Amino acid sequence: MKWYYVENGQQAGPVEETEFPQLLRAGKLRADTLVWREGLANWEPFSQACPNEFAATTATVVAGAEAVCAECGGIFDKNDMIPHGPAYICAKCKPVFMQKLAEGATINTGGLNYASVGTRFGAMVLDNILIGVVNFGIQLAITFSMASAAQASSSLALGLQVILIVISLGIGAVYETWMVGKFGATLGKMACKIRVVTADGGRVTYPRALGRYFAKLLSQMICLIGYIMALFDKEERRTLHDRICNTRVVMK
């Protein structure tokens, strides 16, 4: 499969997947390097566009004397890097890293940086407000257009209620599936700088995003217990729908 990547602001390639290790060693390919192949809608960071290949490639490249920089994703000799817990930082990224330490910022140690429950709640509130406004406008228009007919027939009134419920669910499903499948986050999550990923940090597919939407409905139907579960998951803060669909919510 032919891949293209960005080098110094210019498109480079094509290259085969077998060339990834050499490009990593040369510093031309890093975790945040934009890559593209036929079938991808947009250019994406290497670690997100092909997370499995990225993990396999870094595992192949990194031997006992080398490590992946937790800041830029490049491969360097450990003797030229500074260790921080399980992570290593290259000389180029050292000033930025030390500034982050001084400011008390969250440091990337190579794993996923899971979003807090409070941040996830804020994103959910923003999304609910947005969806609520859209649903209210659409339902108001339908109700006014069918009000006279519904008043004349109880069966039509019941049918109108069913139609409104179906429309509400449909809008939510389309919004969640399209946004998470395409961008990895809804507008509320984007505002809170969080995104939905798979367990290994990969991109969520459209079918999984749709399944996650209906799993969220289940979390709501059982007295929000599905959401409350995140409070007791101290490490990954997973809700019931995260567990069902094997997803995680992380900071961007």
RAJO-V935377 format. One record per backbone hydrogen bond with DSSP energy under -1.0 kcal/mol. NH is the residue of the N-H (numbers start at 1). CO is the residue of the C=O. Records with the same first field share a line. If there is no record, write none. Layout:
BEGIN
NH: CO + CO
END
This chain:
BEGIN
3: 15
4: 36
5: 12
6: 34
7: 10
10: 7
12: 5
15: 3
19: 16
20: 17
23: 19
24: 20
25: 21
26: 22
27: 24
28: 23
29: 23
33: 30
35: 44
36: 4
40: 37
44: 35
46: 33
47: 31
48: 45
49: 45
50: 46
54: 50
55: 51
56: 52
57: 53
58: 54
59: 55
60: 56
61: 57
62: 58
66: 63
67: 76
69: 74
70: 88
73: 69
76: 67
78: 65
80: 77
81: 78
82: 89
84: 87
87: 84
89: 82
97: 93
98: 94
99: 95
100: 96
101: 97
102: 98
103: 99
105: 100
114: 112
115: 249
120: 116
121: 117
122: 118
123: 119
124: 120
125: 121
126: 122
127: 123
128: 124
129: 125
130: 126
131: 127
132: 128
133: 129
134: 130
135: 131
136: 132
137: 133
138: 134
139: 135
140: 136
141: 137
142: 138
143: 139
144: 140
145: 141
146: 142
150: 146
151: 147
152: 148
157: 153
158: 154
159: 155
160: 156
161: 157
162: 158
163: 159
164: 160
165: 161
166: 162
167: 163
168: 164
169: 165
170: 166
171: 167
172: 168
173: 169
174: 170
175: 171
176: 172
177: 173
178: 174
179: 175
180: 176
181: 177
182: 178
183: 179
185: 179
190: 186
191: 187
192: 188
193: 190
194: 189
195: 250
196: 184
197: 248
198: 202
201: 198
209: 205
210: 206
211: 207
212: 208
213: 209
214: 210
215: 211
216: 212
217: 213
218: 214
219: 215
220: 216
221: 217
222: 218
225: 222
226: 219
228: 224
229: 225
230: 227
231: 228
232: 229
234: 232
237: 233
240: 226
243: 239
244: 240
245: 241
247: 242
248: 197
250: 195
251: 113
252: 193
END
